Amino acid sequence: MSTETASKARHLIENFFCKLKEYRAIATRYDKTARNFLAAIHLAAAIIWLN
């Protein structure tokens, strides 16, 4: 993987986490199980992807 390709991929991932942090419900969740937390992450990721 070239440096430019790696940089572009890293930029996309950093932008995704930045957008994910905008969902306050995700950032402040205190679920009892990891499964519920992961479900919330998947839901927010799907919303980000669809927009």
URSULKA-V847011 format. One line per field, one symbol per residue. phi: phi as a letter, one per 20 degrees, with the letter a starting at -180 (. if undefined). psi: psi as a letter, one per 20 degrees, with the letter a starting at -180 (. if undefined). burial: 1 if it has 9 or more other C-alpha atoms within 8 Angstrom, else 0. Layout:
phi=???
psi=???
burial=???
//
This chain:
phi=.fffffffffffffffffffffeffffdfcffcfffffffffffffffffe
psi=prhgghggghgggghghghhihnhhghjpmqhqhggghghggghhhgghh.
burial=000001000000000000111010010000000001100110011001000
//
